[in-house]
Amino acid sequence: MSPPARPGGRLSVVATPIGNLGDLSPRAVETLRAADVIACEDTRHTRKLLTHAHIPAPKLMAVHDQNEAAQVRTVLGLLEQGQHVALVTDAGTPGVSDPGERLVAAATAAGHLVEAVPGPSAVIAALVTSGLPTGRFAFEGFLPRKGTERRQRLAGIAVDRRTTVLYEAPHRVAATVADLAEACGPLRRVALARELTKLHEETWRGTLGGAIEHVAAQAPRGEYVIVVDGAPEAAPADDGDIEVALQARLAAGDDRKTAVATVASALAVPKRRVYALSLGLK
């Protein structure tokens, strides 16, 4: 259970435009204008945003991937003094594949008031325009670049029934699309969104196999959001599937009872059906 919020200090997590500056909300402007300190990913970028919104710049503090852990203590000190700190990143909502997660966690753990000022999010923008199911989805952020962890994450996406949303840099999008096609199959539906809310915004929709050709046909530009359809519902296991699974478990050293229970659970079929088929195996 979180400790009760302390009086005085307040941390406002403020979403900023992902491209179109017109998406900065009136509440975000009001919050940034009222803040004693703005913790931002890049002070130069934030100064431009404040100038656009005609906000006199308060004290700006750089909080980015390289120094967030060290800056947490400084921000907590400001909150202890009763100051209002606004947290922004260069684009979108802080803490979502951007700095801010550690700071918010530390502020809530210390009992300080933390509020969200909602706004632009590349995840949601790409999802709702993808044409793919939006009722249940998983956000994967950036995949690991290589190795076992990348293969495991791809394997998880391949069997996940939910729509999956990923981020990718332009110079790695071709490799990621190819890996997704290998893991999920070339016919899985996908949407590739880039330059969201900007002048050259584009969303391409098709299959993963087609996406390989699409990204090969033009030099990828701008940050990408990849939206992948969920795995199709598996066909019910037939007797042959059950017998093959049983033989594999028995060959691995399971006794009949253990093999039956394991196969019934894995294939979501009744134990009595699996047991009956096990009796016919040599």
PEQUICOR-V725062 format. One record per residue. N is the residue number from 0. RES is the residue in one letter. NEAR is the number of other C-alpha atoms within 12 Angstrom. D_LAST is the distance of its C-alpha to the last C-alpha in Angstrom with 2 decimals. Layout:
n:N res:RES near:NEAR d_last:D_LAST
n:N res:RES near:NEAR d_last:D_LAST
//
This chain:
n:0 res:M near:7 d_last:56.57
n:1 res:S near:15 d_last:59.12
n:2 res:P near:13 d_last:62.58
n:3 res:P near:14 d_last:65.41
n:4 res:A near:22 d_last:67.12
n:5 res:R near:23 d_last:70.23
n:6 res:P near:18 d_last:73.53
n:7 res:G near:18 d_last:75.05
n:8 res:G near:30 d_last:72.69
n:9 res:R near:37 d_last:70.45
n:10 res:L near:47 d_last:67.84
n:11 res:S near:42 d_last:67.49
n:12 res:V near:39 d_last:64.48
n:13 res:V near:42 d_last:65.98
n:14 res:A near:38 d_last:64.15
n:15 res:T near:41 d_last:66.14
n:16 res:P near:35 d_last:65.96
n:17 res:I near:34 d_last:63.17
n:18 res:G near:26 d_last:65.58
n:19 res:N near:23 d_last:68.08
n:20 res:L near:28 d_last:70.69
n:21 res:G near:19 d_last:71.45
n:22 res:D near:26 d_last:68.28
n:23 res:L near:31 d_last:69.89
n:24 res:S near:21 d_last:70.30
n:25 res:P near:20 d_last:73.62
n:26 res:R near:21 d_last:72.02
n:27 res:A near:35 d_last:70.80
n:28 res:V near:33 d_last:74.36
n:29 res:E near:20 d_last:75.79
n:30 res:T near:34 d_last:73.39
n:31 res:L near:41 d_last:74.05
n:32 res:R near:27 d_last:77.78
n:33 res:A near:23 d_last:77.72
n:34 res:A near:32 d_last:75.64
n:35 res:D near:28 d_last:77.38
n:36 res:V near:33 d_last:74.90
n:37 res:I near:39 d_last:72.34
n:38 res:A near:43 d_last:69.37
n:39 res:C near:45 d_last:68.21
n:40 res:E near:33 d_last:65.92
n:41 res:D near:26 d_last:68.79
n:42 res:T near:25 d_last:72.37
n:43 res:R near:17 d_last:73.68
n:44 res:H near:20 d_last:71.24
n:45 res:T near:35 d_last:72.01
n:46 res:R near:28 d_last:75.76
n:47 res:K near:17 d_last:75.45
n:48 res:L near:34 d_last:73.62
n:49 res:L near:31 d_last:76.27
n:50 res:T near:18 d_last:79.04
n:51 res:H near:19 d_last:77.52
n:52 res:A near:26 d_last:77.44
n:53 res:H near:14 d_last:80.96
n:54 res:I near:22 d_last:79.79
n:55 res:P near:23 d_last:81.94
n:56 res:A near:26 d_last:79.59
n:57 res:P near:24 d_last:79.19
n:58 res:K near:24 d_last:77.94
n:59 res:L near:27 d_last:74.84
n:60 res:M near:30 d_last:72.25
n:61 res:A near:33 d_last:69.56
n:62 res:V near:37 d_last:66.05
n:63 res:H near:29 d_last:63.40
n:64 res:D near:23 d_last:60.08
n:65 res:Q near:15 d_last:61.83
n:66 res:N near:21 d_last:64.09
n:67 res:E near:29 d_last:62.57
n:68 res:A near:22 d_last:61.53
n:69 res:A near:17 d_last:65.07
n:70 res:Q near:27 d_last:66.79
n:71 res:V near:34 d_last:65.00
n:72 res:R near:20 d_last:67.42
n:73 res:T near:24 d_last:70.41
n:74 res:V near:40 d_last:69.33
n:75 res:L near:34 d_last:68.62
n:76 res:G near:22 d_last:72.13
n:77 res:L near:28 d_last:73.60
n:78 res:L near:35 d_last:71.75
n:79 res:E near:24 d_last:73.03
n:80 res:Q near:18 d_last:76.53
n:81 res:G near:22 d_last:75.97
n:82 res:Q near:27 d_last:75.71
n:83 res:H near:34 d_last:73.88
n:84 res:V near:44 d_last:71.46
n:85 res:A near:47 d_last:69.93
n:86 res:L near:51 d_last:66.77
n:87 res:V near:53 d_last:66.20
n:88 res:T near:40 d_last:64.30
n:89 res:D near:37 d_last:65.25
n:90 res:A near:37 d_last:63.34
n:91 res:G near:38 d_last:61.31
n:92 res:T near:34 d_last:60.26
n:93 res:P near:39 d_last:60.40
n:94 res:G near:30 d_last:57.19
n:95 res:V near:28 d_last:54.87
n:96 res:S near:27 d_last:54.08
n:97 res:D near:30 d_last:57.70
n:98 res:P near:33 d_last:59.59
n:99 res:G near:41 d_last:60.18
n:100 res:E near:25 d_last:56.97
n:101 res:R near:28 d_last:58.11
n:102 res:L near:40 d_last:61.59
n:103 res:V near:38 d_last:60.51
n:104 res:A near:23 d_last:58.11
n:105 res:A near:28 d_last:60.92
n:106 res:A near:37 d_last:63.48
n:107 res:T near:27 d_last:61.35
n:108 res:A near:20 d_last:60.41
n:109 res:A near:27 d_last:64.15
n:110 res:G near:24 d_last:64.89
n:111 res:H near:34 d_last:66.84
n:112 res:L near:32 d_last:66.99
n:113 res:V near:33 d_last:64.72
n:114 res:E near:23 d_last:65.02
n:115 res:A near:24 d_last:63.53
n:116 res:V near:28 d_last:65.73
n:117 res:P near:25 d_last:63.12
n:118 res:G near:29 d_last:63.44
n:119 res:P near:32 d_last:61.92
n:120 res:S near:34 d_last:58.27
n:121 res:A near:43 d_last:56.62
n:122 res:V near:39 d_last:53.20
n:123 res:I near:31 d_last:54.34
n:124 res:A near:32 d_last:56.53
n:125 res:A near:41 d_last:53.74
n:126 res:L near:36 d_last:51.19
n:127 res:V near:23 d_last:53.43
n:128 res:T near:27 d_last:54.51
n:129 res:S near:31 d_last:51.08
n:130 res:G near:23 d_last:50.17
n:131 res:L near:29 d_last:46.78
n:132 res:P near:25 d_last:45.69
n:133 res:T near:25 d_last:47.87
n:134 res:G near:16 d_last:46.65
n:135 res:R near:17 d_last:44.26
n:136 res:F near:26 d_last:44.55
n:137 res:A near:26 d_last:43.96
n:138 res:F near:28 d_last:46.60
n:139 res:E near:27 d_last:45.35
n:140 res:G near:24 d_last:48.78
n:141 res:F near:28 d_last:48.75
n:142 res:L near:34 d_last:45.41
n:143 res:P near:20 d_last:45.31
n:144 res:R near:21 d_last:46.58
n:145 res:K near:16 d_last:43.76
n:146 res:G near:11 d_last:41.00
n:147 res:T near:12 d_last:37.96
n:148 res:E near:14 d_last:39.72
n:149 res:R near:21 d_last:40.50
n:150 res:R near:21 d_last:36.93
n:151 res:Q near:19 d_last:35.71
n:152 res:R near:29 d_last:38.39
n:153 res:L near:32 d_last:37.57
n:154 res:A near:21 d_last:33.87
n:155 res:G near:23 d_last:35.00
n:156 res:I near:35 d_last:37.33
n:157 res:A near:31 d_last:34.64
n:158 res:V near:24 d_last:32.60
n:159 res:D near:26 d_last:35.62
n:160 res:R near:23 d_last:36.35
n:161 res:R near:26 d_last:40.02
n:162 res:T near:37 d_last:42.66
n:163 res:T near:43 d_last:43.30
n:164 res:V near:38 d_last:46.81
n:165 res:L near:40 d_last:47.60
n:166 res:Y near:36 d_last:50.80
n:167 res:E near:33 d_last:51.31
n:168 res:A near:26 d_last:54.26
n:169 res:P near:25 d_last:55.40
n:170 res:H near:19 d_last:54.75
n:171 res:R near:26 d_last:51.09
n:172 res:V near:35 d_last:50.23
n:173 res:A near:30 d_last:49.00
n:174 res:A near:25 d_last:46.48
n:175 res:T near:36 d_last:45.28
n:176 res:V near:42 d_last:44.89
n:177 res:A near:25 d_last:42.90
n:178 res:D near:30 d_last:40.59
n:179 res:L near:40 d_last:40.14
n:180 res:A near:29 d_last:39.31
n:181 res:E near:21 d_last:36.65
n:182 res:A near:27 d_last:35.12
n:183 res:C near:33 d_last:35.55
n:184 res:G near:29 d_last:35.57
n:185 res:P near:24 d_last:38.80
n:186 res:L near:23 d_last:38.92
n:187 res:R near:32 d_last:39.24
n:188 res:R near:33 d_last:42.74
n:189 res:V near:41 d_last:45.30
n:190 res:A near:40 d_last:49.00
n:191 res:L near:49 d_last:51.12
n:192 res:A near:43 d_last:54.32
n:193 res:R near:37 d_last:57.08
n:194 res:E near:28 d_last:60.69
n:195 res:L near:33 d_last:60.24
n:196 res:T near:27 d_last:63.61
n:197 res:K near:20 d_last:65.44
n:198 res:L near:13 d_last:67.43
n:199 res:H near:15 d_last:64.62
n:200 res:E near:24 d_last:61.81
n:201 res:E near:25 d_last:58.88
n:202 res:T near:29 d_last:55.49
n:203 res:W near:28 d_last:53.16
n:204 res:R near:29 d_last:50.25
n:205 res:G near:26 d_last:47.35
n:206 res:T near:28 d_last:43.90
n:207 res:L near:36 d_last:42.92
n:208 res:G near:27 d_last:42.84
n:209 res:G near:26 d_last:46.34
n:210 res:A near:37 d_last:47.45
n:211 res:I near:31 d_last:46.78
n:212 res:E near:21 d_last:49.20
n:213 res:H near:24 d_last:51.64
n:214 res:V near:29 d_last:52.12
n:215 res:A near:19 d_last:52.34
n:216 res:A near:11 d_last:55.11
n:217 res:Q near:14 d_last:57.47
n:218 res:A near:14 d_last:58.28
n:219 res:P near:26 d_last:56.83
n:220 res:R near:23 d_last:59.65
n:221 res:G near:26 d_last:59.79
n:222 res:E near:32 d_last:57.19
n:223 res:Y near:36 d_last:54.06
n:224 res:V near:44 d_last:52.06
n:225 res:I near:50 d_last:48.61
n:226 res:V near:48 d_last:47.01
n:227 res:V near:50 d_last:43.34
n:228 res:D near:42 d_last:41.63
n:229 res:G near:30 d_last:38.74
n:230 res:A near:27 d_last:35.10
n:231 res:P near:19 d_last:34.12
n:232 res:E near:13 d_last:31.98
n:233 res:A near:13 d_last:28.30
n:234 res:A near:11 d_last:26.66
n:235 res:P near:14 d_last:24.38
n:236 res:A near:22 d_last:20.68
n:237 res:D near:17 d_last:18.81
n:238 res:D near:23 d_last:15.25
n:239 res:G near:16 d_last:14.38
n:240 res:D near:21 d_last:16.11
n:241 res:I near:35 d_last:14.34
n:242 res:E near:29 d_last:10.76
n:243 res:V near:22 d_last:12.20
n:244 res:A near:29 d_last:13.93
n:245 res:L near:39 d_last:11.14
n:246 res:Q near:27 d_last:9.20
n:247 res:A near:21 d_last:12.72
n:248 res:R near:24 d_last:13.52
n:249 res:L near:23 d_last:10.65
n:250 res:A near:16 d_last:11.52
n:251 res:A near:13 d_last:15.06
n:252 res:G near:13 d_last:14.69
n:253 res:D near:18 d_last:14.69
n:254 res:D near:18 d_last:13.59
n:255 res:R near:28 d_last:11.91
n:256 res:K near:21 d_last:15.49
n:257 res:T near:20 d_last:16.88
n:258 res:A near:30 d_last:14.30
n:259 res:V near:34 d_last:14.84
n:260 res:A near:27 d_last:18.57
n:261 res:T near:26 d_last:18.83
n:262 res:V near:34 d_last:17.15
n:263 res:A near:30 d_last:19.13
n:264 res:S near:20 d_last:22.27
n:265 res:A near:20 d_last:21.86
n:266 res:L near:27 d_last:21.21
n:267 res:A near:21 d_last:23.56
n:268 res:V near:23 d_last:21.39
n:269 res:P near:21 d_last:21.24
n:270 res:K near:24 d_last:18.93
n:271 res:R near:18 d_last:18.27
n:272 res:R near:24 d_last:16.95
n:273 res:V near:36 d_last:14.59
n:274 res:Y near:26 d_last:13.48
n:275 res:A near:19 d_last:12.99
n:276 res:L near:28 d_last:10.73
n:277 res:S near:31 d_last:8.69
n:278 res:L near:16 d_last:8.17
n:279 res:G near:15 d_last:6.54
n:280 res:L near:20 d_last:3.78
n:281 res:K near:11 d_last:0.00
//
